[in-house]
Amino acid sequence: MGFLLDDILLLPVNGLVWVADKLKDSAEAEFLDESRVQESLLALQMRLEMDEISEREYMEQETELLKRLEDIRKYKEQKNSG
């Protein structure tokens, strides 16, 4: 009987923990999506070729995107090895 009462009382807390876990998983999946970064690199290349951005802007943004891609890969590697 005590376990049933505990379950009933903890239901809202357990529900919030579940929702928080799902939000964390979703955010992590979005952050770790290499294809999004690769698409951004392709779009950046197209903007350069269409003279929408300067060579300097391209280099700055490309550096950021490549760093992000490297960070994603390192994180995945650490997560899989640990």
C-alpha positions, -999 to 999 in steps of 0.1 A, spaced: 0 0 0 29 24 8 44 19 -26 11 28 -43 9 60 -23 45 68 -31 39 62 -68 8 85 -68 26 113 -49 57 111 -72 38 109 -104 41 147 -112 78 147 -104 84 115 -125 65 131 -154 86 162 -153 118 142 -152 106 122 -182 97 154 -202 131 169 -192 149 138 -205 130 139 -238 138 176 -243 175 169 -235 176 140 -259 160 161 -286 183 191 -281 213 168 -281 202 151 -313 198 184 -330 231 197 -318 249 166 -329 234 165 -364 264 166 -387 242 168 -418 229 202 -407 264 215 -404 273 200 -438 242 216 -454 253 250 -439 287 245 -454 272 239 -488 248 269 -485 278 290 -475 297 279 -506 268 288 -528 265 322 -512 302 328 -520 298 317 -556 268 339 -561 288 369 -547 263 373 -517 292 373 -492 329 382 -494 358 359 -493 366 371 -458 330 364 -445 331 330 -461 364 321 -444 351 333 -410 319 313 -413 335 283 -428 360 282 -399 332 283 -374 312 255 -391 343 233 -395 351 238 -358 315 229 -349 317 198 -370 350 188 -353 334 194 -319 304 172 -328 327 144 -339 349 146 -308 318 146 -286 304 116 -303 337 98 -301 341 105 -264 305 94 -257 310 62 -276 343 54 -258 331 63 -223 
